[in-house]
Amino acid sequence: MTSRLRLIGGTMSPYSRKMVALLRYRHIPYQVIWGDINQKLPEMGIEKPKPVLYPVFLMPDKNGQEVATVDSTPIIRTLESQYTGRSVLPDHPVMDFINSLLEDFGDEWCVKYMFHYRWNFKEDIRVSGPKLIYSSVNTLPKEPAKQMADMFSQRQISRLFWVGSNETTAPLIEASYERFLILMDKHLEAQPFLLGSRPSSADFAVHGQLTQLIAEDPTPRRIAHDVSLRTVSWTDIMEDQSGLDEKSARWNAPSNLPETLMDILREVGRTYVPTMIANAKAVIAGEESWTCHVDGHTWEQPVNLYQAKCLKWIREEFKTLSTDHQHQALEILSEAGCKPLIDASIEKK
């Protein structure tokens, strides 16, 4: 494919930043259109996707017509089949599975850090609201921009509970964020990326969230600068890895994972795993909300249908592994406290 791939993105969208950085690394010709999806798509005569989320990729269908497509994880896999070279998916099946788990952790758990800090603290709300409006319509006069920012901020604040951010969970989210920064600092001292000396889709998922936490929002930015300047710098250089020499880069072998990576996976087992299991059980039971214990404390939030899908995809990917590779993956998952993702019962009793 030689034509430029088009996407509509937002600078304040972690998933937009995830995907633009990935396109740069993979040397995929692209054209990013910054702006309001609800305005841009009608102007182009393209039907809106469901749901309407950043970024929107304009992917050609079988007739060559652009179709609005969302959801970064499957889009990454589609791009792997359409563009050769500089893959972000490890060639070893076990490492590919671990990569999918870490990508999901970035997309579905680290986003809780981002949403919590952005809409819980006065200074962050004051900054983020107007920046979100200006990032879509930069020429908007100050007063209408303020009115729109206030309306949008109130809407986002009202959604905090839906991502699990509340008075009970706030200390858990903040503690996990700081632990994750410390774990990343130690890991990046040992190797430049999560799974070796080349970036995977998991790196881009984490990078996307950190662009907001470190580059955009005041409170988590201060924390990151206090806790891990190494991770701050990593987030900067992940923006453009187009110059990385892929030929000399390597993935980690599943039989010899660095302990620093295992520590990150233990954070996954400590936080992300129990919430994903509890959410899936609630979805299957037809419940509207759920509670579980995370790190010895109570976590409560409404059900999330998409995250139930994510768990289903993880389990399906595990089943595609050969018997030997399943055993190898289970050893890693067991050591990290992530094994329930695969074997915990979530069906109705």
MOUR-V483606 format. One record per residue. N is the residue number from 1. RES is the residue in one small letter. SS is DSSP state (h for helix, s for strand, l for the rest). D_CENTER is the distance of its C-alpha to the mean C-alpha in whole Angstrom. Layout:
# MOUR-V483606
N,RES,SS,D_CENTER / N,RES,SS,D_CENTER
This chain:
# MOUR-V483606
1,m,l,27 / 2,t,l,28 / 3,s,l,27 / 4,r,l,24 / 5,l,s,21 / 6,r,s,21 / 7,l,s,18 / 8,i,s,18 / 9,g,s,15 / 10,g,l,15 / 11,t,l,15 / 12,m,l,14 / 13,s,l,11 / 14,p,h,7 / 15,y,h,7 / 16,s,h,10 / 17,r,h,10 / 18,k,h,8 / 19,m,h,10 / 20,v,h,13 / 21,a,h,13 / 22,l,h,13 / 23,l,h,16 / 24,r,h,18 / 25,y,h,17 / 26,r,h,18 / 27,h,l,21 / 28,i,l,20 / 29,p,l,23 / 30,y,s,21 / 31,q,s,22 / 32,v,s,19 / 33,i,s,21 / 34,w,s,20 / 35,g,l,21 / 36,d,l,21 / 37,i,h,20 / 38,n,h,23 / 39,q,h,25 / 40,k,h,24 / 41,l,h,24 / 42,p,h,28 / 43,e,h,29 / 44,m,h,28 / 45,g,l,29 / 46,i,l,26 / 47,e,l,25 / 48,k,l,22 / 49,p,l,20 / 50,k,l,19 / 51,p,l,17 / 52,v,l,17 / 53,l,l,13 / 54,y,l,12 / 55,p,l,12 / 56,v,s,15 / 57,f,s,17 / 58,l,s,20 / 59,m,s,21 / 60,p,s,25 / 61,d,l,26 / 62,k,l,29 / 63,n,l,31 / 64,g,l,29 / 65,q,l,28 / 66,e,s,25 / 67,v,s,23 / 68,a,s,20 / 69,t,s,17 / 70,v,l,14 / 71,d,l,10 / 72,s,h,9 / 73,t,h,9 / 74,p,h,13 / 75,i,h,13 / 76,i,h,12 / 77,r,h,15 / 78,t,h,17 / 79,l,h,17 / 80,e,h,18 / 81,s,h,21 / 82,q,h,22 / 83,y,l,22 / 84,t,l,23 / 85,g,l,23 / 86,r,l,20 / 87,s,l,18 / 88,v,l,15 / 89,l,l,15 / 90,p,l,18 / 91,d,l,21 / 92,h,l,22 / 93,p,h,21 / 94,v,h,20 / 95,m,h,18 / 96,d,h,16 / 97,f,h,16 / 98,i,h,15 / 99,n,h,12 / 100,s,h,11 / 101,l,h,11 / 102,l,h,9 / 103,e,h,6 / 104,d,h,6 / 105,f,h,7 / 106,g,h,4 / 107,d,h,2 / 108,e,h,6 / 109,w,l,7 / 110,c,h,7 / 111,v,h,6 / 112,k,h,10 / 113,y,h,11 / 114,m,h,10 / 115,f,h,12 / 116,h,h,15 / 117,y,h,16 / 118,r,h,16 / 119,w,h,18 / 120,n,h,20 / 121,f,l,22 / 122,k,h,25 / 123,e,h,24 / 124,d,h,20 / 125,i,h,21 / 126,r,h,24 / 127,v,h,22 / 128,s,h,19 / 129,g,h,21 / 130,p,h,23 / 131,k,h,21 / 132,l,h,19 / 133,i,h,22 / 134,y,h,23 / 135,s,h,20 / 136,s,h,21 / 137,v,l,25 / 138,n,l,26 / 139,t,l,30 / 140,l,l,30 / 141,p,l,33 / 142,k,h,32 / 143,e,h,33 / 144,p,h,32 / 145,a,h,28 / 146,k,h,29 / 147,q,h,30 / 148,m,h,27 / 149,a,h,24 / 150,d,h,26 / 151,m,h,26 / 152,f,h,22 / 153,s,h,22 / 154,q,h,24 / 155,r,h,22 / 156,q,h,18 / 157,i,h,20 / 158,s,h,22 / 159,r,l,18 / 160,l,h,17 / 161,f,h,19 / 162,w,h,17 / 163,v,h,14 / 164,g,l,16 / 165,s,l,17 / 166,n,l,21 / 167,e,l,24 / 168,t,l,23 / 169,t,l,20 / 170,a,h,20 / 171,p,h,21 / 172,l,h,19 / 173,i,h,15 / 174,e,h,17 / 175,a,h,19 / 176,s,h,15 / 177,y,h,14 / 178,e,h,17 / 179,r,h,17 / 180,f,h,14 / 181,l,h,15 / 182,i,h,19 / 183,l,h,17 / 184,m,h,15 / 185,d,h,19 / 186,k,h,21 / 187,h,h,19 / 188,l,h,19 / 189,e,h,22 / 190,a,h,23 / 191,q,l,21 / 192,p,l,19 / 193,f,s,16 / 194,l,l,14 / 195,l,l,16 / 196,g,s,19 / 197,s,l,20 / 198,r,l,18 / 199,p,l,14 / 200,s,l,13 / 201,s,h,9 / 202,a,h,8 / 203,d,h,9 / 204,f,h,8 / 205,a,h,4 / 206,v,h,6 / 207,h,h,8 / 208,g,h,6 / 209,q,h,6 / 210,l,h,9 / 211,t,h,11 / 212,q,h,11 / 213,l,h,12 / 214,i,h,15 / 215,a,h,16 / 216,e,l,16 / 217,d,l,17 / 218,p,h,20 / 219,t,h,20 / 220,p,h,17 / 221,r,h,18 / 222,r,h,21 / 223,i,h,20 / 224,a,h,18 / 225,h,h,21 / 226,d,h,23 / 227,v,h,21 / 228,s,l,20 / 229,l,h,21 / 230,r,h,20 / 231,t,h,16 / 232,v,h,17 / 233,s,h,19 / 234,w,h,16 / 235,t,h,14 / 236,d,h,17 / 237,i,h,18 / 238,m,l,14 / 239,e,l,15 / 240,d,l,18 / 241,q,l,18 / 242,s,l,21 / 243,g,l,23 / 244,l,l,22 / 245,d,l,25 / 246,e,h,23 / 247,k,h,27 / 248,s,h,27 / 249,a,l,23 / 250,r,l,23 / 251,w,s,21 / 252,n,l,21 / 253,a,l,24 / 254,p,h,23 / 255,s,h,26 / 256,n,h,26 / 257,l,l,22 / 258,p,l,22 / 259,e,h,23 / 260,t,h,20 / 261,l,h,18 / 262,m,h,19 / 263,d,h,19 / 264,i,h,15 / 265,l,h,15 / 266,r,h,18 / 267,e,h,15 / 268,v,h,13 / 269,g,h,17 / 270,r,h,18 / 271,t,h,15 / 272,y,h,13 / 273,v,h,15 / 274,p,h,18 / 275,t,h,16 / 276,m,h,15 / 277,i,h,18 / 278,a,h,20 / 279,n,h,18 / 280,a,h,19 / 281,k,h,22 / 282,a,h,23 / 283,v,h,22 / 284,i,h,24 / 285,a,h,27 / 286,g,l,26 / 287,e,l,26 / 288,e,l,24 / 289,s,s,23 / 290,w,s,22 / 291,t,s,23 / 292,c,s,22 / 293,h,s,23 / 294,v,s,20 / 295,d,l,22 / 296,g,l,25 / 297,h,s,24 / 298,t,s,24 / 299,w,s,20 / 300,e,s,21 / 301,q,s,19 / 302,p,s,20 / 303,v,l,19 / 304,n,l,15 / 305,l,h,16 / 306,y,h,13 / 307,q,h,12 / 308,a,h,15 / 309,k,h,15 / 310,c,h,12 / 311,l,h,14 / 312,k,h,17 / 313,w,h,15 / 314,i,h,15 / 315,r,h,19 / 316,e,h,20 / 317,e,h,18 / 318,f,h,20 / 319,k,h,23 / 320,t,h,23 / 321,l,l,24 / 322,s,l,27 / 323,t,h,29 / 324,d,h,29 / 325,h,h,26 / 326,q,h,25 / 327,h,h,27 / 328,q,h,25 / 329,a,h,22 / 330,l,h,23 / 331,e,h,25 / 332,i,h,22 / 333,l,h,20 / 334,s,h,23 / 335,e,h,24 / 336,a,h,20 / 337,g,l,21 / 338,c,l,18 / 339,k,l,21 / 340,p,h,21 / 341,l,h,18 / 342,i,h,21 / 343,d,h,24 / 344,a,l,24 / 345,s,l,26 / 346,i,l,24 / 347,e,l,27 / 348,k,l,29 / 349,k,l,32
